[in-house]
Amino acid sequence: MMMANFASEYLDPVVEAKQAGEELKRKTDGVFREIFSGYTEITATLDAVNLVATLVELSPPRSKKIEKDDYIKFLIGSHLQEVYMLEQRLTAYATKISRLYGIADLPAKIKTVVYGPLEAIIRTRGSHVHARRYSDEGLDWVAAMALFRRTAHKLGDDLEFEYRRAQLKWSRQIKNNNSEILVIVDRYFELIAAAIGADHKIAFPDRA
C-alpha cells in the first residue's frame, strides 16, 4: 500500500500533464524510477511464482505436441528458477535502497531474512542448473511411463497415475514453499519500509 500510494501521488501529475499535451519532468524522476521499478520487478516475480503454483495444480495441456513428463519438469524447473530470481531481486533491491538512502547495514540485515530461509530451494536449483533439468524419483517415473506410452508399451498405461502422484507431491511442496516465501517477503518489506519512509509514507532520500 505504501508503494502504491507513493507511485500514485508521483505519477498523477505526470498523467495530468500528458493529458494536457504537456511533459512534466522533475529532478527526482530518476530516483523515483529506481525505487519503483525495483519494487515492481519483485512483485512481477512473485506473480510468476504464484502462476507456476496454479499451473502445477491444473491438468496438463491436451495437445499432443506437449509431453506430460516434459511439461511437469518444466513447471518444477520454473518454480525453482523463479524462487532463485526472487532472491536475486530482493538482494539487488536492498543494495539499491542501501545506496540511495545511505543505510550501510541494510544488505546484511536483508541477507539474514532472505537468503537463509530460501537457501534450501536455491541450493536445489543451483545443483542442477548447469547439469540437467531438475528431477526426482517421482518425475523420473513419469518420464519412464511417458517413454513407454510413446512406444505403445503396456506400461505406458500407468502414465496418468504417475503424473497425478508427482503432481500432488509437487503441488503440496510448492504451496509450502510459497507460504514460506510470503512470510519472508513480509519481513523483507518491513525492513525496506523502515529504511525508505515513516508513518506509512515513502520519502525520497536527502540527495534526491
Residue pairs with C-beta under 8 A, 6 or more apart in sequence:
1 200
2 193
2 197
2 200
2 201
2 202
3 36
3 39
3 202
5 201
5 202
6 35
6 36
6 197
6 201
6 202
7 36
10 28
10 32
10 36
13 24
14 24
17 23
17 24
18 24
27 208
28 204
28 208
31 100
31 204
31 205
31 208
32 204
34 96
34 100
35 97
35 100
35 196
35 202
38 89
38 92
38 93
38 96
38 97
39 93
41 89
41 93
42 86
42 89
42 90
42 93
42 185
45 82
45 85
45 86
45 89
46 86
46 181
46 185
48 78
48 82
49 79
49 82
49 83
49 86
49 178
49 181
50 178
52 75
52 78
52 79
52 82
52 174
53 79
53 171
53 174
53 175
53 178
55 75
56 72
56 75
56 76
56 79
56 167
56 170
56 171
56 174
57 167
57 171
60 66
60 68
60 71
60 72
60 163
61 71
67 146
67 150
68 142
68 146
68 159
68 163
69 139
69 142
69 143
69 145
69 146
69 147
69 163
72 139
72 142
72 163
72 166
72 167
72 170
73 133
73 134
73 135
73 139
73 143
74 133
75 170
76 134
76 139
76 170
77 133
77 134
79 170
79 174
79 177
80 121
80 124
80 125
80 128
80 134
81 125
81 129
83 118
83 121
83 122
83 125
83 177
83 181
84 121
84 122
84 125
84 126
86 118
86 181
87 114
87 115
87 118
87 122
90 110
90 114
90 185
90 188
91 107
91 110
91 111
91 114
91 115
93 192
94 106
94 107
94 110
94 114
94 188
94 191
94 192
95 107
97 103
97 106
97 192
97 195
97 196
98 104
98 106
98 107
98 195
100 205
100 207
100 208
101 195
101 196
101 205
102 205
102 206
103 195
106 191
106 195
109 191
110 188
110 191
113 184
113 187
113 188
113 191
114 184
114 188
115 122
117 180
117 183
117 184
118 181
118 184
121 177
124 134
125 134
128 134
128 135
135 143
138 162
138 165
138 166
138 169
138 170
139 166
141 162
141 165
141 166
142 159
142 162
142 163
142 166
144 155
144 162
145 155
145 156
145 158
145 159
145 162
145 163
146 156
146 159
147 156
148 154
148 155
148 156
148 158
148 159
149 156
149 157
149 159
150 156
193 202
196 202
196 203
196 205
197 203
